[in-house]
């Protein structure tokens, strides 16, 4: 499951990392605008479970939910530590984290109809 450009959250690499068994930390925005933080090593499966109301008691009563941030981790232990760190953040800090990831995705996906622009290096001038 790759992210659509209209649903920016983390990077494409982060989504792919969660889809291939790599651990990710994710943030979801609930219907009541609250944020839910979790970890998984199968992001598409976990998102389906959230949508079905079977992943978390917290999100079950706040459907629909929308993923707003995804961050890849090296393993389960680092994912748990990062999840705890994100949960300790103030709401304004979490909002800045989410806003920063949106800017990264928009830059990565804003290449227009013709595709990404080729960047060519100019040869250095020889004295």
C-alpha positions in Angstrom: 0.0 0.0 0.0 1.7 3.2 -1.2 0.6 6.6 0.0 -1.4 8.7 -2.3 0.0 12.2 -3.0 -3.2 13.7 -1.5 -2.5 11.9 1.8 1.0 12.9 2.7 2.4 11.2 5.8 6.1 10.5 6.2 8.0 9.4 3.1 7.3 6.8 0.5 10.2 4.9 1.9 8.6 4.9 5.3 5.4 3.3 3.8 7.4 0.7 1.9 9.4 0.0 5.0 6.2 -0.8 6.9 4.8 -2.9 4.1 7.8 -5.1 3.8 8.0 -6.1 7.4 10.2 -3.3 8.7 9.0 -1.6 11.9 7.4 1.9 11.7 6.0 4.4 14.1 2.8 6.0 12.9 0.4 8.8 14.0 -3.3 8.8 13.1 -5.7 11.6 13.3 -9.1 10.5 14.7 -12.6 11.9 13.9 -12.4 14.0 17.1 -9.0 15.5 15.9 -7.1 13.6 18.6 -3.9 11.8 17.7 -3.1 8.1 18.1 0.4 6.8 18.0 1.4 3.2 17.4 4.0 0.9 15.9 3.7 -2.0 13.5 5.8 -4.2 11.2 2.9 -4.5 8.7 1.4 -1.1 8.1 -1.3 -2.0 5.5 -2.6 -4.8 7.7 -2.6 -2.6 10.8 -4.5 0.2 8.9 -7.1 -2.3 7.8 -7.5 -3.4 11.4 -7.9 0.2 12.6 -10.6 0.8 9.9 -12.4 -2.3 11.0 -12.3 -1.1 14.7 -10.2 -4.1 15.8 -6.8 -2.6 16.3 -7.3 -0.3 19.2 -10.0 0.4 21.8 -9.0 4.1 21.6 -9.5 4.4 17.8 -12.5 2.1 17.7 -14.8 4.8 19.1 -13.2 7.6 17.0 -13.5 6.3 13.5 -12.7 7.2 10.8 -9.0 7.6 11.3 -6.4 8.9 8.9 -2.6 8.3 8.9 -0.8 11.6 9.1 2.8 10.5 9.9 4.9 7.4 9.3 8.5 7.0 10.5 10.6 3.9 9.7 12.7 2.3 12.5 15.5 -0.2 12.6 13.6 -2.7 14.7 11.0 -3.3 17.3 12.9 -1.9 20.3 13.8 1.4 18.6 10.2 1.7 17.4 8.9 1.2 21.0 11.3 3.9 22.2 10.4 6.3 19.5 6.7 5.7 20.1 7.2 6.5 23.8 9.1 9.7 22.9 6.4 10.9 20.5 3.7 10.2 23.1 5.6 12.4 25.5 5.6 15.3 23.1 3.1 18.2 23.5 0.3 18.4 20.9 2.0 21.4 19.3 5.2 19.5 18.9 3.3 16.5 17.3 1.6 18.9 14.9 5.0 20.3 13.9 6.3 16.8 13.3 3.3 16.1 11.1 3.7 19.4 9.2 7.4 18.7 8.6 6.7 15.3 7.1 4.0 16.8 4.8 6.5 19.3 3.4 8.9 16.5 2.6 6.3 14.5 0.8 5.0 17.5 -1.2 8.6 18.3 -2.3 9.1 14.7 -3.3 5.8 14.5 -5.3 5.5 18.0 -6.8 7.1 17.3 -10.1 4.1 18.1 -12.3 2.7 16.3 -15.4 6.0 15.8 -17.2 7.6 13.9 -14.3 10.6 14.9 -12.2 13.0 17.4 -13.6 16.4 16.1 -14.5 19.1 17.9 -12.7 22.3 18.1 -14.7 25.6 19.3 -13.3 27.4 21.9 -15.2 31.1 21.1 -15.9 33.5 23.1 -13.8 35.3 25.8 -15.7 38.9 25.0 -16.4 41.3 28.0 -15.9 
